[in-house]
Amino acid sequence: MIKPALLAAAAVSMFGSAAMADVYVNTEFNGSAVGQDWKGSTTELHIGWKGNPSENSEVFAQVGPAFTSTDGASGSVDTDVSGKLGGTVALSDKFDLYGEVSFITDETEDTAYGTKVGGTYTF
C-alpha cells in the first residue's frame, strides 16, 4: 500500500515549483451497477498539481484518500490511497490527445491500475 503512494508522491514532485504548476483539489464519485444490482462506490479526495511544460500541452498528478463502499458489506467503508498521472497535448487547433494512468490500493487485494487514452475534436 505504501509503495504506490510513494510512487504517486514522486510523480507529483515533478511539479514542485509553484511558478510552473497550479495546485487544485479534485473530488470524484464513481459508482457501479449491473442492471439494477448496485455493486458499490468509491469517492476520491485528491490534491493535485498541473502545469504546462509547453505551449500546447498540460500535465497533471493527483493523489489522496479513496473511500470505497461495497454493497452488502454492512455499511462498511474502506479507506485506501488513489492517484492519477496524465496529460493532454494539442495536435492541432481542433484536436487534442489525452492520456491518464491511475491506481488504487486495497488492504486485502493487490493494487489496481488503470489507463485511459483518447482524443477530443472541437467543432
N, CA and C atoms as an extended XYZ file, in Angstrom:
369
Properties=species:S:1:pos:R:3:atomname:S:1:resname:S:1:resid:I:1 pbc="F F F"
N         0.822       -1.194        0.000 N   MET     1
C         0.000        0.000        0.000 CA  MET     1
C         0.865        1.255        0.000 C   MET     1
N         1.993        1.225        0.678 N   ILE     2
C         2.859        2.396        0.764 CA  ILE     2
C         3.568        2.657       -0.558 C   ILE     2
N         3.999        1.609       -1.249 N   LYS     3
C         4.754        1.769       -2.495 CA  LYS     3
C         4.011        2.610       -3.539 C   LYS     3
N         2.726        2.338       -3.862 N   PRO     4
C         2.028        3.175       -4.831 CA  PRO     4
C         1.894        4.624       -4.376 C   PRO     4
N         1.684        4.826       -3.080 N   ALA     5
C         1.570        6.192       -2.569 CA  ALA     5
C         2.890        6.940       -2.742 C   ALA     5
N         4.008        6.255       -2.493 N   LEU     6
C         5.312        6.886       -2.673 CA  LEU     6
C         5.592        7.178       -4.145 C   LEU     6
N         5.190        6.260       -5.020 N   LEU     7
C         5.361        6.497       -6.457 CA  LEU     7
C         4.546        7.704       -6.908 C   LEU     7
N         3.327        7.806       -6.415 N   ALA     8
C         2.494        8.957       -6.776 CA  ALA     8
C         3.095       10.247       -6.242 C   ALA     8
N         3.592       10.218       -5.014 N   ALA     9
C         4.212       11.407       -4.439 CA  ALA     9
C         5.442       11.825       -5.250 C   ALA     9
N         6.213       10.847       -5.710 N   ALA    10
C         7.387       11.160       -6.537 CA  ALA    10
C         6.960       11.785       -7.860 C   ALA    10
N         5.892       11.256       -8.457 N   ALA    11
C         5.396       11.820       -9.714 CA  ALA    11
C         4.891       13.234       -9.501 C   ALA    11
N         4.184       13.442       -8.399 N   VAL    12
C         3.647       14.768       -8.090 CA  VAL    12
C         4.780       15.762       -7.866 C   VAL    12
N         5.899       15.308       -7.299 N   SER    13
C         7.001       16.222       -7.001 CA  SER    13
C         7.646       16.798       -8.254 C   SER    13
N         7.352       16.220       -9.418 N   MET    14
C         7.870       16.783      -10.672 CA  MET    14
C         7.411       18.230      -10.846 C   MET    14
N         6.286       18.561      -10.226 N   PHE    15
C         5.700       19.887      -10.383 CA  PHE    15
C         5.972       20.746       -9.162 C   PHE    15
N         7.120       20.566       -8.519 N   GLY    16
C         7.433       21.206       -7.256 CA  GLY    16
C         7.429       22.719       -7.269 C   GLY    16
N         7.749       23.353       -8.351 N   SER    17
C         7.820       24.808       -8.397 CA  SER    17
C         6.440       25.421       -8.551 C   SER    17
N         6.071       26.293       -7.624 N   ALA    18
C         4.765       26.947       -7.688 CA  ALA    18
C         4.646       27.822       -8.936 C   ALA    18
N         5.793       28.291       -9.448 N   ALA    19
C         5.761       29.149      -10.634 CA  ALA    19
C         5.366       28.364      -11.875 C   ALA    19
N         5.593       27.049      -11.884 N   MET    20
C         5.304       26.272      -13.075 CA  MET    20
C         4.046       25.423      -12.946 C   MET    20
N         3.446       25.376      -11.740 N   ALA    21
C         2.310       24.480      -11.551 CA  ALA    21
C         1.221       25.133      -10.716 C   ALA    21
N        -0.003       24.693      -10.954 N   ASP    22
C        -1.147       25.127      -10.165 CA  ASP    22
C        -1.575       23.982       -9.261 C   ASP    22
N        -1.919       24.301       -8.040 N   VAL    23
C        -2.416       23.314       -7.091 CA  VAL    23
C        -3.937       23.337       -7.149 C   VAL    23
N        -4.558       22.159       -7.082 N   TYR    24
C        -6.016       22.085       -7.110 CA  TYR    24
C        -6.494       20.944       -6.221 C   TYR    24
N        -7.790       20.945       -5.931 N   VAL    25
C        -8.434       19.869       -5.200 CA  VAL    25
C        -9.464       19.258       -6.127 C   VAL    25
N        -9.505       17.925       -6.181 N   ASN    26
C       -10.446       17.225       -7.048 CA  ASN    26
C       -11.199       16.191       -6.219 C   ASN    26
N       -12.522       16.260       -6.228 N   THR    27
C       -13.362       15.260       -5.590 CA  THR    27
C       -14.105       14.521       -6.683 C   THR    27
N       -14.067       13.188       -6.618 N   GLU    28
C       -14.699       12.392       -7.670 CA  GLU    28
C       -15.455       11.233       -7.042 C   GLU    28
N       -16.695       11.016       -7.483 N   PHE    29
C       -17.518        9.892       -7.046 CA  PHE    29
C       -17.693        8.940       -8.216 C   PHE    29
N       -17.402        7.664       -8.005 N   ASN    30
C       -17.596        6.625       -9.021 CA  ASN    30
C       -18.476        5.537       -8.431 C   ASN    30
N       -19.593        5.262       -9.062 N   GLY    31
C       -20.488        4.201       -8.625 CA  GLY    31
C       -20.648        3.180       -9.736 C   GLY    31
N       -21.020        1.954       -9.358 N   SER    32
C       -21.218        0.939      -10.387 CA  SER    32
C       -22.429        0.076      -10.064 C   SER    32
N       -23.092       -0.348      -11.134 N   ALA    33
C       -24.242       -1.233      -11.026 CA  ALA    33
C       -24.252       -2.147      -12.236 C   ALA    33
N       -24.812       -3.324      -12.055 N   VAL    34
C       -25.060       -4.243      -13.160 CA  VAL    34
C       -26.565       -4.424      -13.197 C   VAL    34
N       -27.205       -3.920      -14.245 N   GLY    35
C       -28.664       -3.907      -14.279 CA  GLY    35
C       -29.165       -3.059      -13.132 C   GLY    35
N       -29.997       -3.619      -12.283 N   GLN    36
C       -30.493       -2.902      -11.110 CA  GLN    36
C       -29.765       -3.299       -9.834 C   GLN    36
N       -28.684       -4.066       -9.953 N   ASP    37
C       -27.916       -4.533       -8.812 CA  ASP    37
C       -26.755       -3.575       -8.531 C   ASP    37
N       -26.890       -2.753       -7.494 N   TRP    38
C       -25.858       -1.790       -7.106 CA  TRP    38
C       -24.662       -2.545       -6.551 C   TRP    38
N       -23.471       -2.299       -7.082 N   LYS    39
C       -22.260       -3.015       -6.675 CA  LYS    39
C       -21.443       -2.259       -5.629 C   LYS    39
N       -21.419       -0.930       -5.709 N   GLY    40
C       -20.651       -0.160       -4.746 CA  GLY    40
C       -20.191        1.160       -5.315 C   GLY    40
N       -19.388        1.872       -4.513 N   SER    41
C       -18.924        3.184       -4.950 CA  SER    41
C       -17.567        3.501       -4.337 C   SER    41
N       -16.888        4.442       -4.974 N   THR    42
C       -15.625        4.970       -4.467 CA  THR    42
C       -15.671        6.489       -4.585 C   THR    42
N       -15.324        7.163       -3.495 N   THR    43
C       -15.210        8.619       -3.500 CA  THR    43
C       -13.748        8.962       -3.251 C   THR    43
N       -13.158        9.722       -4.177 N   GLU    44
C       -11.751       10.117       -4.068 CA  GLU    44
C       -11.671       11.594       -3.700 C   GLU    44
N       -10.777       11.920       -2.775 N   LEU    45
C       -10.500       13.301       -2.377 CA  LEU    45
C        -9.021       13.560       -2.634 C   LEU    45
N        -8.717       14.177       -3.760 N   HIS    46
C        -7.331       14.335       -4.200 CA  HIS    46
C        -6.854       15.774       -4.108 C   HIS    46
N        -5.563       15.901       -3.872 N   ILE    47
C        -4.876       17.171       -4.082 CA  ILE    47
C        -4.004       16.945       -5.310 C   ILE    47
N        -3.962       17.935       -6.181 N   GLY    48
C        -3.231       17.751       -7.426 CA  GLY    48
C        -2.412       18.958       -7.820 C   GLY    48
N        -1.569       18.718       -8.801 N   TRP    49
C        -0.716       19.747       -9.382 CA  TRP    49
C        -0.820       19.621      -10.892 C   TRP    49
N        -0.980       20.749      -11.571 N   LYS    50
C        -0.979       20.724      -13.028 CA  LYS    50
C        -0.086       21.837      -13.541 C   LYS    50
N         0.487       21.595      -14.693 N   GLY    51
C         1.384       22.565      -15.276 CA  GLY    51
C         1.421       22.418      -16.785 C   GLY    51
N         2.072       23.368      -17.434 N   ASN    52
C         2.181       23.393      -18.888 CA  ASN    52
C         3.658       23.342      -19.277 C   ASN    52
N         4.160       22.143      -19.563 N   PRO    53
C         5.577       22.044      -19.942 CA  PRO    53
C         5.868       22.665      -21.302 C   PRO    53
N         4.833       22.849      -22.128 N   SER    54
C         4.994       23.544      -23.404 CA  SER    54
C         3.703       24.297      -23.697 C   SER    54
N         3.745       25.109      -24.732 N   GLU    55
C         2.597       25.949      -25.090 CA  GLU    55
C         1.345       25.132      -25.438 C   GLU    55
N         1.532       23.933      -25.966 N   ASN    56
C         0.386       23.148      -26.422 CA  ASN    56
C         0.134       21.888      -25.581 C   ASN    56
N         0.629       21.868      -24.322 N   SER    57
C         0.415       20.673      -23.509 CA  SER    57
C         0.153       21.026      -22.047 C   SER    57
N        -0.492       20.093      -21.357 N   GLU    58
C        -0.741       20.222      -19.926 CA  GLU    58
C        -0.541       18.849      -19.296 C   GLU    58
N         0.101       18.801      -18.137 N   VAL    59
C         0.281       17.561      -17.394 CA  VAL    59
C        -0.283       17.744      -15.996 C   VAL    59
N        -0.666       16.632      -15.363 N   PHE    60
C        -1.192       16.717      -14.013 CA  PHE    60
C        -0.832       15.462      -13.227 C   PHE    60
N        -0.841       15.601      -11.914 N   ALA    61
C        -0.669       14.485      -10.997 CA  ALA    61
C        -1.515       14.790       -9.776 C   ALA    61
N        -2.199       13.771       -9.257 N   GLN    62
C        -3.013       13.975       -8.068 CA  GLN    62
C        -3.012       12.701       -7.229 C   GLN    62
N        -3.162       12.867       -5.917 N   VAL    63
C        -3.143       11.734       -5.006 CA  VAL    63
C        -3.954       12.074       -3.763 C   VAL    63
N        -4.521       11.048       -3.132 N   GLY    64
C        -5.277       11.274       -1.907 CA  GLY    64
C        -6.036       10.040       -1.479 C   GLY    64
N        -6.849       10.185       -0.432 N   PRO    65
C        -7.606        9.038        0.066 CA  PRO    65
C        -8.766        8.682       -0.863 C   PRO    65
N        -9.107        7.400       -0.845 N   ALA    66
C       -10.251        6.885       -1.594 CA  ALA    66
C       -11.105        6.082       -0.624 C   ALA    66
N       -12.385        6.401       -0.537 N   PHE    67
C       -13.311        5.740        0.370 CA  PHE    67
C       -14.208        4.821       -0.457 C   PHE    67
N       -14.077        3.509       -0.235 N   THR    68
C       -14.790        2.519       -1.031 CA  THR    68
C       -15.848        1.822       -0.190 C   THR    68
N       -17.052        1.767       -0.737 N   SER    69
C       -18.167        1.095       -0.090 CA  SER    69
C       -18.705        0.032       -1.035 C   SER    69
N       -18.786       -1.210       -0.546 N   THR    70
C       -19.300       -2.304       -1.359 CA  THR    70
C       -20.693       -2.668       -0.878 C   THR    70
N       -21.624       -2.804       -1.803 N   ASP    71
C       -22.989       -3.173       -1.451 CA  ASP    71
C       -22.970       -4.510       -0.713 C   ASP    71
N       -23.748       -4.602        0.346 N   GLY    72
C       -23.827       -5.826        1.109 CA  GLY    72
C       -22.734       -5.967        2.154 C   GLY    72
N       -21.905       -4.946        2.297 N   ALA    73
C       -20.801       -5.011        3.264 CA  ALA    73
C       -21.183       -4.347        4.581 C   ALA    73
N       -22.468       -4.401        4.938 N   SER    74
C       -22.961       -3.873        6.214 CA  SER    74
C       -22.608       -2.418        6.445 C   SER    74
N       -22.613       -1.641        5.394 N   GLY    75
C       -22.344       -0.214        5.534 CA  GLY    75
C       -20.895        0.128        5.801 C   GLY    75
N       -19.986       -0.833        5.677 N   SER    76
C       -18.583       -0.550        5.952 CA  SER    76
C       -17.957        0.229        4.800 C   SER    76
N       -16.998        1.047        5.152 N   VAL    77
C       -16.268        1.843        4.164 CA  VAL    77
C       -14.781        1.598        4.368 C   VAL    77
N       -14.089        1.210        3.300 N   ASP    78
C       -12.647        1.020        3.341 CA  ASP    78
C       -11.962        2.298        2.896 C   ASP    78
N       -10.859        2.641        3.551 N   THR    79
C       -10.072        3.804        3.161 CA  THR    79
C        -8.781        3.322        2.519 C   THR    79
N        -8.559        3.733        1.289 N   ASP    80
C        -7.380        3.355        0.530 CA  ASP    80
C        -6.700        4.622        0.017 C   ASP    80
N        -5.673        4.463       -0.797 N   VAL    81
C        -4.982        5.586       -1.430 CA  VAL    81
C        -5.127        5.427       -2.935 C   VAL    81
N        -5.439        6.536       -3.607 N   SER    82
C        -5.540        6.503       -5.071 CA  SER    82
C        -4.821        7.707       -5.659 C   SER    82
N        -4.534        7.605       -6.941 N   GLY    83
C        -3.853        8.703       -7.608 CA  GLY    83
C        -3.940        8.579       -9.113 C   GLY    83
N        -3.625        9.676       -9.785 N   LYS    84
C        -3.666        9.732      -11.248 CA  LYS    84
C        -2.516       10.588      -11.746 C   LYS    84
N        -2.011       10.229      -12.917 N   LEU    85
C        -0.968       10.979      -13.596 CA  LEU    85
C        -1.353       11.010      -15.065 C   LEU    85
N        -1.374       12.182      -15.658 N   GLY    86
C        -1.794       12.244      -17.057 CA  GLY    86
C        -1.480       13.567      -17.712 C   GLY    86
N        -2.029       13.723      -18.906 N   GLY    87
C        -1.788       14.952      -19.628 CA  GLY    87
C        -2.557       15.027      -20.925 C   GLY    87
N        -2.467       16.202      -21.530 N   THR    88
C        -3.120       16.496      -22.804 CA  THR    88
C        -2.126       17.226      -23.688 C   THR    88
N        -2.149       16.903      -24.969 N   VAL    89
C        -1.321       17.634      -25.928 CA  VAL    89
C        -2.205       18.000      -27.119 C   VAL    89
N        -2.124       19.261      -27.518 N   ALA    90
C        -2.877       19.747      -28.684 CA  ALA    90
C        -2.086       19.397      -29.933 C   ALA    90
N        -2.666       18.547      -30.778 N   LEU    91
C        -2.007       18.170      -32.027 CA  LEU    91
C        -2.339       19.152      -33.142 C   LEU    91
N        -3.430       19.893      -32.969 N   SER    92
C        -3.818       20.958      -33.900 CA  SER    92
C        -4.728       21.915      -33.134 C   SER    92
N        -5.252       22.927      -33.817 N   ASP    93
C        -6.168       23.863      -33.171 CA  ASP    93
C        -7.467       23.194      -32.741 C   ASP    93
N        -7.815       22.080      -33.367 N   LYS    94
C        -9.089       21.435      -33.105 CA  LYS    94
C        -8.994       20.038      -32.496 C   LYS    94
N        -7.797       19.451      -32.412 N   PHE    95
C        -7.680       18.076      -31.938 CA  PHE    95
C        -6.661       17.950      -30.813 C   PHE    95
N        -7.120       17.404      -29.670 N   ASP    96
C        -6.262       17.139      -28.513 CA  ASP    96
C        -6.194       15.640      -28.270 C   ASP    96
N        -5.035       15.173      -27.863 N   LEU    97
C        -4.843       13.793      -27.458 CA  LEU    97
C        -4.588       13.802      -25.958 C   LEU    97
N        -5.224       12.886      -25.207 N   TYR    98
C        -5.024       12.854      -23.763 CA  TYR    98
C        -4.776       11.432      -23.283 C   TYR    98
N        -4.169       11.327      -22.109 N   GLY    99
C        -3.909       10.030      -21.507 CA  GLY    99
C        -3.818       10.154      -19.999 C   GLY    99
N        -4.080        9.032      -19.317 N   GLU   100
C        -4.066        9.020      -17.863 CA  GLU   100
C        -3.720        7.617      -17.379 C   GLU   100
N        -2.923        7.539      -16.321 N   VAL   101
C        -2.627        6.300      -15.617 CA  VAL   101
C        -3.096        6.505      -14.183 C   VAL   101
N        -3.820        5.522      -13.627 N   SER   102
C        -4.343        5.662      -12.270 CA  SER   102
C        -4.054        4.406      -11.454 C   SER   102
N        -4.173        4.546      -10.122 N   PHE   103
C        -4.030        3.399       -9.234 CA  PHE   103
C        -4.939        3.583       -8.029 C   PHE   103
N        -5.271        2.475       -7.374 N   ILE   104
C        -5.946        2.498       -6.084 CA  ILE   104
C        -5.460        1.297       -5.289 C   ILE   104
N        -5.087        1.536       -4.040 N   THR   105
C        -4.619        0.456       -3.181 CA  THR   105
C        -5.825       -0.270       -2.596 C   THR   105
N        -5.564       -1.412       -2.004 N   ASP   106
C        -6.605       -2.174       -1.332 CA  ASP   106
C        -5.922       -3.010       -0.260 C   ASP   106
N        -6.447       -2.993        0.963 N   GLU   107
C        -5.813       -3.721        2.063 CA  GLU   107
C        -5.848       -5.232        1.872 C   GLU   107
N        -6.842       -5.754        1.164 N   THR   108
C        -6.979       -7.200        1.019 CA  THR   108
C        -6.660       -7.708       -0.381 C   THR   108
N        -6.542       -6.840       -1.348 N   GLU   109
C        -6.269       -7.214       -2.739 CA  GLU   109
C        -4.983       -6.529       -3.196 C   GLU   109
N        -4.498       -6.905       -4.367 N   ASP   110
C        -3.367       -6.204       -4.967 CA  ASP   110
C        -3.805       -4.817       -5.415 C   ASP   110
N        -2.846       -3.914       -5.534 N   THR   111
C        -3.123       -2.580       -6.046 CA  THR   111
C        -3.660       -2.695       -7.464 C   THR   111
N        -4.721       -1.945       -7.748 N   ALA   112
C        -5.328       -1.945       -9.083 CA  ALA   112
C        -4.815       -0.738       -9.868 C   ALA   112
N        -4.556       -0.942      -11.155 N   TYR   113
C        -4.072        0.121      -12.033 CA  TYR   113
C        -5.038        0.277      -13.201 C   TYR   113
N        -5.127        1.479      -13.736 N   GLY   114
C        -5.976        1.719      -14.891 CA  GLY   114
C        -5.308        2.676      -15.856 C   GLY   114
N        -5.761        2.658      -17.086 N   THR   115
C        -5.258        3.584      -18.103 CA  THR   115
C        -6.433        4.159      -18.867 C   THR   115
N        -6.216        5.324      -19.434 N   LYS   116
C        -7.215        5.982      -20.262 CA  LYS   116
C        -6.464        6.730      -21.352 C   LYS   116
N        -6.874        6.549      -22.589 N   VAL   117
C        -6.280        7.260      -23.733 CA  VAL   117
C        -7.422        7.680      -24.640 C   VAL   117
N        -7.366        8.890      -25.155 N   GLY   118
C        -8.431        9.336      -26.046 CA  GLY   118
C        -8.068       10.609      -26.774 C   GLY   118
N        -9.003       11.042      -27.576 N   GLY   119
C        -8.829       12.276      -28.324 CA  GLY   119
C       -10.102       13.094      -28.278 C   GLY   119
N        -9.946       14.404      -28.396 N   THR   120
C       -11.078       15.313      -28.402 CA  THR   120
C       -10.993       16.195      -29.635 C   THR   120
N       -12.045       16.183      -30.433 N   TYR   121
C       -12.130       17.057      -31.602 CA  TYR   121
C       -13.155       18.134      -31.316 C   TYR   121
N       -12.765       19.400      -31.487 N   THR   122
C       -13.638       20.537      -31.248 CA  THR   122
C       -14.157       21.071      -32.582 C   THR   122
N       -15.464       21.236      -32.695 N   PHE   123
C       -16.069       21.727      -33.937 CA  PHE   123
C       -16.063       23.229      -33.987 C   PHE   123
